[in-house]
Amino acid sequence: MDKKELIISTARDLFTKYGYKKVSMDEIALEANVTKKTIYSYFTDKDTLFMYFINEEIENVKNEFEKIEKKNIPFVEKVSTSIYNMLLFRKNSILISNISKEAKNNIQQSINFLKVYDDSILNYIEDKINNEIKLGNIKKCDAHLTAFIIYKMYISLLFEYDKDIDEKKFTKEVTSILKDGLFN
């Protein structure tokens, strides 16, 4: 393993275990058995290093979306399956979970990192909705607003819903609302 890979692996482990705030560049250097100067030769600062992992998480989510996108199923099912997978992914991502906890404690950097993460996924969903509108698979709508509503529904469920989450039930309910609406 080269030094950059070692730094990335060590930093990933530390950030995952302790979150952003509690990890210092000194600790990463010590654990990776490199100098801070070596770390700085690859990453400008702690924020840049941490953004590497946020971008990695974003790519993992997008890869999950792409797998579903390739399936020959209706768009509403793609959305529902994507939401289900996002629930599981975010639920199982220790890194994002730790950053979310720090954000709740008003750690500004963690709030900023979550915003980058959320905005990136929101933009991705919006692009997919715009594409489906162009293809005529869904009716014309405000794609940004629709993506926002869908994504925030997911975020609210994870962090504000007052009962245990049954991901499959949630996915079925969201599919029904998206497909049939509430007032038929």
N, C-alpha and C positions, 0 to 999 in steps of 0.2 A: 504494500500500500504506500503510495507516495505521500509527501507531507501534506499536500492540500486535502487529499482524501482522508487522511488521519485527522486533520483539523476539523473537517466537516463531520466526520463520524463522531468525534469527541464532543464537538459543540452540539450536535443533534441530541446526543445522550444527555448532556447537561441541561440544555434548554427544555427537553422533554420532561426530565425529572423535576426541575426546579423553576421553570418559567423564565421569562426574559429578565426580570428585575434582579433576581438573586444570583445570576451568573455573571461573572466578570471575565474580561479578557485574560487576566492573570490566571484565573482558575482553568480556563480552556488551555492556555499555554502549558500550565503545570501538568494537567491530565494528559495532554497530547505529547508531552515531553519535547516541546519546541519553544522557541522564544516568542515573545509578543511581536517582535520585529518580523518574524517569519509569518505570523498570522496576518500582520498588516501588509505583507507583500502580496497577499491574495485578496484580502478584504479591507476596505477603507477604514471601517470602524465596526463596532458591535452591531449597530443598526443594519449595516450592509450584510454582515454575516447572518443576522437573524432573518433578514428579508429573503435570503437564499432559501430558508426553510419554509417561509410563508409561500413563496413562489412554487416550491416543491409541492406543498399541500394543494395549492390552486391547480397545478398540473395534474395531480392525482384525481381531483374532483372532475376536471375536464376530461380526463381519460375515461372515467366512469361514464360520463355523459356520452362520450363518443362511442363507447361499446353499445350503449342503448340506442343511440342514433342509427347505428348500422342494422338494427333489427327491423324486420318488416312488420311493424305494428303501427296502429294509428297514433297520431301525434299526441292525443290525450293520454294514451297509455305510456308513451315515451316520457311525458311530463310526470305522470304519477310514479312510474318506475324510477325516474331520476330523483324525485323527491324522496322516495323510500330509501334509495341508495345514499342520498345526501344525509338523511337522518342517521343511517347506520355509520356512514363515514365520519361524520362530525362527532357522533356519540363515541366512536372508538378512537378518535384522534386525541391522544393524550396531550400533544403539543397545543392543539387548538383549545382543548379544554382548559389547560393551564393558563393560556393567554386570556381566555374568556374570564376566568376567575380574577386575574390581575386587572382586567378592564373594569370589572365590577367594583374593584377597590380603587378605581380612578387612577390607575397607572397610565399616564398619558401615552407612552410609547406602545403599550399593549392595545390601547384604544385605537391608536393610529394603525397598528398592524392589522387589527381586526377589520378596520374600515377598508384597507387595501384588499383584504381577503374577500369581504362581503361585496365590495364594489366590483371586483373582478368577476365573481360568480354571477352577480346581478347583470352585468354587461353581457356575459356569455348567454344567459337565459334570454335576455332581450334580443340578441342577435338571432338566436334560434327561433324566437317568436316572429321576428321580422321575416326570416326566411320562409317560415310556414305560411305567413300571410301572402308573400309573393307567389308561392306555389299554389295558393288557393285552397290550402288544407284547413285553414281556420279563417274566420271572418276578420275583417279589418278592425283593428282596435289600437289603442295607444299601447304600443309594445313595451315601452319603459314602465308605464303605470302597471300593466298586467304582470310584467316580470317582478316588479317591486311587491305587488300584492302576493304573488305566489311565494316569493322568497321570504317575505316578512311573516307570512302564515307559518312557514317552516321554522323560522327563528323564534316566533312567539311560542310555538308548540314546545320547542326544546327548552326555553328558558322561563316561560311564564305560565304554561298550562298547569293547572292545579291538581292534576291526576296523573297516575302512571301512564306512560306513553305506550300504546299498542300501535307500532309502526304500520302494520298491515291494515288495521282499522282506519287509521288516519289517512293512509294512502287511498283506501277505498272511498272514504268521505270526500277527499279532495278531488278525486277522479269524477265522482258523481256531480259535485258542484261545478267543476270545469266543463263537464260534458253536457249536463242537463240544466244547470243553473239552479237557483233556489225556488223560483216561482214559476213552475210549469202548470 
